[in-house]
């Protein structure tokens, strides 16, 4: 039997308050900042150069636009769900209401790839730039404290990555308001430096570096030309991962019916504009070929401006960007597991709320350990593909869910309505599936193994302990 959780029950749960529930502290502005905090990070500062050098050239700006269009289709669907079902859990909760318990479990398990492993991946990148910052001050961490044993001789543990994950997890235990305040500050820092990069670099743009804007295809699909723009979009899609994390905080928003669409679509719009301008300036400062194999293309490009004093600022901005991404990813994952625990699909441990801070502190503690193990001991260079494929699957299911609910419950009040249904959801699915197909076969294999493990856990534990399942048997 495919059990679905009635939307009326979900809405009633979101209206509960008091001890044992999440505290509503997030304003509309904080929600937009939460989205920007999750989005601007590794994608902008690292992947832009790779996408330009290997796929799109100066037209990497168009790759960002294409990826943003796909995200916008999914974002419109997320906004409809988030405004009518303002409950923690994001795509997991929406799937429970539209496609049933099993699909909800699948998407909840899939979100671990996006949030938890995403936090681990960014944690390792944070460590790399932190070591660069130490180097600027003439300091060096020993190899056994800065690299994993699997990364070469002398490696041991990536200690900076473990420390940043642990500190942010402890902050999340302390409270959502405090975490949001830090995130707001970090967003201001990194957006300010991005704007400085655009503003100061604009007058140094050499039009010759933008000619031709779309380099001719080399004869290989995905290497420049129109196909190169599409391949670039598949790569820089990682730069947009995170806007859906806003929906995981729906139960902590002061006015979720209005705030959720503003947070989701507002953060996506702001970041798209910044991405396009940033990429345009970066590819105009130096020939795009120079970015091949460069892990810090923004710093490389900015050297030609002569503003050497901003080099340190760029590193600090990147650290700020990575920090806010890790913070929001850890928060999003804890809220998904909190909701799954409340539904009985996971042990009660994950649903425990701190009496004073009213945060899912035990879940935060669990993921502090879980994510730290990946960040500290596992080379996570290949996990970026797992994060992307998991996110694209989640986006596709949300698009499907909107179409299903429009058919099964057309009269339910929708504070925000996705326009042009079913066209927008269908376009969202097409773009997501296309981008999934552009990922390597290894990503599909890892996704299959991860999902098989999740299905086993559901049938051995979740199905028998489901709150909805037990109520159904008793009724």
LOBA-264429 format. One record per residue (C-alpha): x, y, z. Coordinates in steps of 0.25 Angstrom, whole numbers. Example, Ala and Ser with C-alpha at 12.3 -4.5 7.8 and 13.67 -1.06 7.14 Angstrom:
% residues 2
X->49 | Y->-18 | Z->31
X->55 | Y->-4 | Z->29
% end
This chain:
% residues 475
X->0 | Y->0 | Z->0
X->5 | Y->14 | Z->-4
X->3 | Y->22 | Z->8
X->2 | Y->37 | Z->6
X->2 | Y->48 | Z->17
X->-10 | Y->57 | Z->17
X->-6 | Y->71 | Z->14
X->-16 | Y->76 | Z->25
X->-8 | Y->68 | Z->35
X->5 | Y->74 | Z->30
X->-1 | Y->88 | Z->31
X->-6 | Y->85 | Z->45
X->8 | Y->80 | Z->49
X->15 | Y->93 | Z->44
X->5 | Y->101 | Z->52
X->9 | Y->95 | Z->65
X->18 | Y->103 | Z->75
X->24 | Y->101 | Z->88
X->34 | Y->91 | Z->94
X->38 | Y->80 | Z->85
X->36 | Y->88 | Z->72
X->45 | Y->97 | Z->64
X->45 | Y->112 | Z->67
X->41 | Y->122 | Z->56
X->52 | Y->132 | Z->56
X->55 | Y->134 | Z->41
X->50 | Y->147 | Z->34
X->48 | Y->148 | Z->18
X->62 | Y->155 | Z->18
X->69 | Y->144 | Z->26
X->62 | Y->133 | Z->16
X->68 | Y->141 | Z->4
X->82 | Y->141 | Z->11
X->80 | Y->127 | Z->14
X->79 | Y->123 | Z->0
X->90 | Y->132 | Z->-5
X->99 | Y->126 | Z->6
X->96 | Y->112 | Z->1
X->98 | Y->116 | Z->-14
X->111 | Y->125 | Z->-15
X->123 | Y->116 | Z->-12
X->131 | Y->106 | Z->-19
X->123 | Y->107 | Z->-32
X->126 | Y->122 | Z->-34
X->140 | Y->122 | Z->-29
X->146 | Y->109 | Z->-35
X->137 | Y->103 | Z->-46
X->135 | Y->116 | Z->-54
X->149 | Y->115 | Z->-59
X->149 | Y->100 | Z->-62
X->136 | Y->102 | Z->-70
X->142 | Y->113 | Z->-78
X->155 | Y->106 | Z->-81
X->149 | Y->92 | Z->-85
X->135 | Y->95 | Z->-90
X->129 | Y->109 | Z->-93
X->140 | Y->119 | Z->-94
X->135 | Y->133 | Z->-91
X->121 | Y->128 | Z->-93
X->122 | Y->121 | Z->-80
X->112 | Y->133 | Z->-76
X->102 | Y->126 | Z->-85
X->105 | Y->113 | Z->-78
X->101 | Y->120 | Z->-65
X->88 | Y->125 | Z->-71
X->84 | Y->111 | Z->-76
X->87 | Y->104 | Z->-63
X->79 | Y->116 | Z->-56
X->67 | Y->113 | Z->-65
X->67 | Y->99 | Z->-61
X->68 | Y->103 | Z->-46
X->57 | Y->113 | Z->-48
X->47 | Y->103 | Z->-54
X->50 | Y->94 | Z->-41
X->50 | Y->107 | Z->-32
X->36 | Y->111 | Z->-37
X->31 | Y->97 | Z->-33
X->38 | Y->97 | Z->-20
X->32 | Y->111 | Z->-17
X->18 | Y->105 | Z->-19
X->20 | Y->94 | Z->-9
X->28 | Y->102 | Z->1
X->17 | Y->112 | Z->2
X->5 | Y->102 | Z->3
X->13 | Y->92 | Z->12
X->22 | Y->100 | Z->21
X->28 | Y->89 | Z->28
X->43 | Y->85 | Z->30
X->48 | Y->74 | Z->21
X->48 | Y->80 | Z->7
X->46 | Y->70 | Z->-5
X->44 | Y->59 | Z->5
X->32 | Y->65 | Z->11
X->26 | Y->69 | Z->-3
X->28 | Y->55 | Z->-8
X->21 | Y->49 | Z->4
X->9 | Y->57 | Z->1
X->8 | Y->54 | Z->-14
X->15 | Y->41 | Z->-17
X->15 | Y->33 | Z->-4
X->23 | Y->28 | Z->7
X->33 | Y->20 | Z->-1
X->37 | Y->31 | Z->-11
X->38 | Y->40 | Z->1
X->48 | Y->31 | Z->7
X->56 | Y->30 | Z->-6
X->56 | Y->45 | Z->-7
X->60 | Y->47 | Z->8
X->71 | Y->37 | Z->6
X->75 | Y->44 | Z->-7
X->76 | Y->57 | Z->0
X->88 | Y->52 | Z->9
X->96 | Y->52 | Z->-4
X->93 | Y->67 | Z->-6
X->94 | Y->72 | Z->8
X->103 | Y->63 | Z->16
X->113 | Y->60 | Z->5
X->112 | Y->74 | Z->-1
X->116 | Y->79 | Z->13
X->128 | Y->69 | Z->13
X->132 | Y->73 | Z->-1
X->132 | Y->88 | Z->2
X->139 | Y->85 | Z->15
X->151 | Y->80 | Z->8
X->151 | Y->92 | Z->-2
X->150 | Y->101 | Z->10
X->162 | Y->94 | Z->16
X->170 | Y->96 | Z->4
X->168 | Y->111 | Z->3
X->170 | Y->112 | Z->18
X->184 | Y->106 | Z->16
X->186 | Y->117 | Z->5
X->183 | Y->127 | Z->15
X->192 | Y->122 | Z->25
X->203 | Y->122 | Z->15
X->201 | Y->137 | Z->12
X->205 | Y->139 | Z->27
X->217 | Y->130 | Z->26
X->210 | Y->118 | Z->33
X->209 | Y->104 | Z->29
X->202 | Y->92 | Z->35
X->209 | Y->79 | Z->34
X->205 | Y->69 | Z->23
X->199 | Y->59 | Z->33
X->189 | Y->70 | Z->38
X->185 | Y->76 | Z->25
X->183 | Y->64 | Z->15
X->177 | Y->50 | Z->17
X->186 | Y->38 | Z->17
X->179 | Y->34 | Z->3
X->184 | Y->47 | Z->-4
X->199 | Y->43 | Z->-3
X->211 | Y->40 | Z->5
X->211 | Y->47 | Z->19
X->196 | Y->49 | Z->19
X->188 | Y->47 | Z->31
X->175 | Y->55 | Z->34
X->170 | Y->67 | Z->28
X->169 | Y->75 | Z->41
X->164 | Y->88 | Z->37
X->152 | Y->82 | Z->29
X->148 | Y->74 | Z->42
X->150 | Y->87 | Z->51
X->141 | Y->95 | Z->42
X->130 | Y->85 | Z->41
X->130 | Y->82 | Z->56
X->130 | Y->97 | Z->59
X->118 | Y->100 | Z->50
X->110 | Y->88 | Z->55
X->112 | Y->93 | Z->69
X->107 | Y->106 | Z->65
X->95 | Y->100 | Z->59
X->92 | Y->93 | Z->72
X->92 | Y->106 | Z->79
X->81 | Y->112 | Z->71
X->75 | Y->115 | Z->57
X->75 | Y->130 | Z->60
X->90 | Y->130 | Z->63
X->93 | Y->122 | Z->51
X->85 | Y->131 | Z->42
X->92 | Y->143 | Z->48
X->106 | Y->137 | Z->45
X->101 | Y->133 | Z->31
X->96 | Y->148 | Z->28
X->110 | Y->153 | Z->32
X->117 | Y->143 | Z->23
X->107 | Y->146 | Z->12
X->110 | Y->161 | Z->13
X->125 | Y->159 | Z->13
X->126 | Y->150 | Z->0
X->115 | Y->158 | Z->-8
X->123 | Y->170 | Z->-5
X->136 | Y->164 | Z->-10
X->129 | Y->158 | Z->-22
X->124 | Y->172 | Z->-25
X->138 | Y->178 | Z->-23
X->143 | Y->168 | Z->-33
X->133 | Y->172 | Z->-43
X->134 | Y->187 | Z->-41
X->149 | Y->188 | Z->-41
X->151 | Y->178 | Z->-52
X->141 | Y->183 | Z->-62
X->150 | Y->194 | Z->-67
X->161 | Y->184 | Z->-69
X->153 | Y->176 | Z->-79
X->160 | Y->173 | Z->-92
X->149 | Y->171 | Z->-103
X->159 | Y->163 | Z->-111
X->158 | Y->152 | Z->-100
X->143 | Y->151 | Z->-103
X->145 | Y->149 | Z->-118
X->139 | Y->140 | Z->-122
X->129 | Y->140 | Z->-111
X->125 | Y->125 | Z->-114
X->138 | Y->118 | Z->-119
X->137 | Y->108 | Z->-130
X->134 | Y->94 | Z->-127
X->147 | Y->85 | Z->-128
X->139 | Y->74 | Z->-134
X->137 | Y->67 | Z->-121
X->124 | Y->68 | Z->-114
X->124 | Y->78 | Z->-102
X->137 | Y->84 | Z->-106
X->132 | Y->98 | Z->-109
X->121 | Y->102 | Z->-119
X->107 | Y->101 | Z->-115
X->109 | Y->87 | Z->-109
X->121 | Y->93 | Z->-101
X->111 | Y->103 | Z->-94
X->102 | Y->91 | Z->-91
X->113 | Y->83 | Z->-85
X->118 | Y->95 | Z->-77
X->104 | Y->97 | Z->-72
X->104 | Y->82 | Z->-67
X->117 | Y->86 | Z->-59
X->114 | Y->99 | Z->-53
X->100 | Y->94 | Z->-49
X->108 | Y->90 | Z->-36
X->109 | Y->105 | Z->-34
X->94 | Y->106 | Z->-32
X->92 | Y->95 | Z->-22
X->87 | Y->100 | Z->-9
X->75 | Y->109 | Z->-13
X->65 | Y->98 | Z->-9
X->72 | Y->98 | Z->5
X->63 | Y->110 | Z->8
X->51 | Y->100 | Z->7
X->57 | Y->92 | Z->18
X->55 | Y->103 | Z->28
X->40 | Y->106 | Z->25
X->36 | Y->102 | Z->39
X->46 | Y->112 | Z->45
X->41 | Y->124 | Z->36
X->32 | Y->135 | Z->42
X->23 | Y->136 | Z->30
X->26 | Y->123 | Z->21
X->14 | Y->125 | Z->12
X->20 | Y->138 | Z->7
X->35 | Y->136 | Z->11
X->37 | Y->123 | Z->4
X->35 | Y->128 | Z->-10
X->43 | Y->140 | Z->-7
X->55 | Y->133 | Z->-1
X->55 | Y->122 | Z->-12
X->53 | Y->131 | Z->-24
X->60 | Y->143 | Z->-19
X->73 | Y->136 | Z->-15
X->73 | Y->129 | Z->-29
X->71 | Y->142 | Z->-36
X->82 | Y->150 | Z->-29
X->92 | Y->139 | Z->-30
X->89 | Y->137 | Z->-45
X->92 | Y->152 | Z->-48
X->105 | Y->151 | Z->-39
X->110 | Y->139 | Z->-46
X->108 | Y->144 | Z->-61
X->115 | Y->158 | Z->-57
X->126 | Y->151 | Z->-50
X->128 | Y->141 | Z->-61
X->128 | Y->152 | Z->-72
X->139 | Y->160 | Z->-64
X->147 | Y->148 | Z->-61
X->148 | Y->143 | Z->-76
X->151 | Y->157 | Z->-80
X->163 | Y->160 | Z->-72
X->171 | Y->148 | Z->-77
X->170 | Y->138 | Z->-89
X->161 | Y->127 | Z->-84
X->171 | Y->116 | Z->-88
X->179 | Y->120 | Z->-76
X->169 | Y->115 | Z->-66
X->171 | Y->100 | Z->-70
X->175 | Y->93 | Z->-58
X->174 | Y->105 | Z->-49
X->168 | Y->103 | Z->-35
X->167 | Y->118 | Z->-33
X->163 | Y->125 | Z->-46
X->158 | Y->137 | Z->-40
X->171 | Y->140 | Z->-33
X->179 | Y->137 | Z->-45
X->170 | Y->147 | Z->-54
X->170 | Y->158 | Z->-44
X->185 | Y->159 | Z->-44
X->185 | Y->167 | Z->-57
X->177 | Y->178 | Z->-50
X->189 | Y->182 | Z->-41
X->180 | Y->182 | Z->-29
X->189 | Y->172 | Z->-21
X->183 | Y->176 | Z->-8
X->170 | Y->170 | Z->-12
X->177 | Y->156 | Z->-14
X->176 | Y->154 | Z->1
X->162 | Y->159 | Z->1
X->158 | Y->148 | Z->-10
X->163 | Y->137 | Z->-1
X->156 | Y->142 | Z->11
X->143 | Y->144 | Z->2
X->144 | Y->129 | Z->-3
X->146 | Y->124 | Z->11
X->134 | Y->132 | Z->16
X->126 | Y->126 | Z->4
X->130 | Y->112 | Z->7
X->127 | Y->114 | Z->22
X->113 | Y->119 | Z->19
X->111 | Y->107 | Z->9
X->115 | Y->97 | Z->19
X->106 | Y->104 | Z->30
X->93 | Y->103 | Z->21
X->96 | Y->89 | Z->16
X->98 | Y->84 | Z->30
X->85 | Y->91 | Z->35
X->77 | Y->86 | Z->23
X->82 | Y->71 | Z->25
X->78 | Y->72 | Z->40
X->64 | Y->77 | Z->37
X->61 | Y->66 | Z->27
X->65 | Y->55 | Z->37
X->58 | Y->62 | Z->48
X->45 | Y->61 | Z->39
X->47 | Y->47 | Z->35
X->49 | Y->43 | Z->50
X->36 | Y->50 | Z->54
X->29 | Y->41 | Z->43
X->35 | Y->29 | Z->50
X->44 | Y->25 | Z->37
X->57 | Y->28 | Z->46
X->60 | Y->26 | Z->61
X->54 | Y->36 | Z->71
X->69 | Y->40 | Z->73
X->68 | Y->49 | Z->61
X->55 | Y->56 | Z->65
X->60 | Y->60 | Z->79
X->59 | Y->75 | Z->81
X->67 | Y->83 | Z->91
X->59 | Y->88 | Z->103
X->65 | Y->102 | Z->103
X->70 | Y->104 | Z->88
X->59 | Y->96 | Z->81
X->68 | Y->91 | Z->71
X->70 | Y->76 | Z->66
X->83 | Y->76 | Z->74
X->85 | Y->61 | Z->74
X->84 | Y->61 | Z->58
X->94 | Y->72 | Z->58
X->103 | Y->64 | Z->66
X->101 | Y->51 | Z->58
X->105 | Y->59 | Z->45
X->116 | Y->66 | Z->51
X->123 | Y->52 | Z->53
X->118 | Y->47 | Z->39
X->122 | Y->59 | Z->31
X->135 | Y->60 | Z->38
X->139 | Y->46 | Z->35
X->137 | Y->48 | Z->20
X->144 | Y->62 | Z->21
X->155 | Y->58 | Z->29
X->159 | Y->44 | Z->24
X->153 | Y->42 | Z->10
X->158 | Y->49 | Z->-3
X->144 | Y->55 | Z->-8
X->148 | Y->59 | Z->-22
X->138 | Y->50 | Z->-28
X->127 | Y->53 | Z->-18
X->123 | Y->66 | Z->-26
X->117 | Y->57 | Z->-36
X->109 | Y->49 | Z->-26
X->104 | Y->63 | Z->-20
X->100 | Y->67 | Z->-34
X->92 | Y->55 | Z->-38
X->85 | Y->54 | Z->-24
X->81 | Y->68 | Z->-25
X->76 | Y->67 | Z->-40
X->68 | Y->55 | Z->-36
X->61 | Y->63 | Z->-24
X->58 | Y->74 | Z->-34
X->51 | Y->65 | Z->-44
X->43 | Y->58 | Z->-33
X->38 | Y->72 | Z->-28
X->34 | Y->76 | Z->-42
X->26 | Y->62 | Z->-43
X->20 | Y->65 | Z->-30
X->14 | Y->78 | Z->-34
X->7 | Y->72 | Z->-46
X->1 | Y->61 | Z->-38
X->-4 | Y->70 | Z->-27
X->-11 | Y->79 | Z->-37
X->-18 | Y->67 | Z->-42
X->-22 | Y->60 | Z->-28
X->-24 | Y->73 | Z->-20
X->-27 | Y->85 | Z->-30
X->-35 | Y->93 | Z->-20
X->-25 | Y->94 | Z->-9
X->-21 | Y->108 | Z->-6
X->-8 | Y->111 | Z->-12
X->-1 | Y->125 | Z->-7
X->8 | Y->123 | Z->-18
X->5 | Y->116 | Z->-31
X->15 | Y->111 | Z->-41
X->11 | Y->117 | Z->-55
X->8 | Y->110 | Z->-67
X->6 | Y->96 | Z->-61
X->9 | Y->86 | Z->-67
X->19 | Y->93 | Z->-76
X->28 | Y->98 | Z->-66
X->30 | Y->85 | Z->-58
X->32 | Y->77 | Z->-71
X->43 | Y->87 | Z->-75
X->49 | Y->85 | Z->-61
X->49 | Y->70 | Z->-62
X->55 | Y->71 | Z->-77
X->66 | Y->80 | Z->-72
X->69 | Y->72 | Z->-60
X->69 | Y->58 | Z->-67
X->78 | Y->64 | Z->-78
X->88 | Y->69 | Z->-68
X->88 | Y->56 | Z->-61
X->91 | Y->49 | Z->-74
X->103 | Y->58 | Z->-76
X->109 | Y->53 | Z->-63
X->119 | Y->41 | Z->-63
X->115 | Y->26 | Z->-62
X->122 | Y->25 | Z->-49
X->112 | Y->35 | Z->-43
X->101 | Y->26 | Z->-47
X->107 | Y->14 | Z->-41
X->110 | Y->21 | Z->-28
X->95 | Y->26 | Z->-28
X->90 | Y->12 | Z->-30
X->98 | Y->6 | Z->-19
X->94 | Y->17 | Z->-9
X->79 | Y->16 | Z->-13
X->80 | Y->1 | Z->-11
X->85 | Y->3 | Z->3
X->74 | Y->13 | Z->6
X->63 | Y->3 | Z->1
X->69 | Y->-8 | Z->10
X->68 | Y->1 | Z->22
X->54 | Y->5 | Z->19
X->49 | Y->-9 | Z->18
X->57 | Y->-14 | Z->30
X->53 | Y->-2 | Z->39
X->45 | Y->10 | Z->33
X->33 | Y->3 | Z->28
X->30 | Y->-5 | Z->41
X->32 | Y->8 | Z->50
X->25 | Y->17 | Z->41
X->15 | Y->26 | Z->49
X->6 | Y->27 | Z->37
X->6 | Y->12 | Z->34
X->3 | Y->9 | Z->49
X->-9 | Y->19 | Z->49
X->-14 | Y->12 | Z->36
X->-13 | Y->-2 | Z->42
X->-21 | Y->3 | Z->55
X->-31 | Y->10 | Z->46
% end
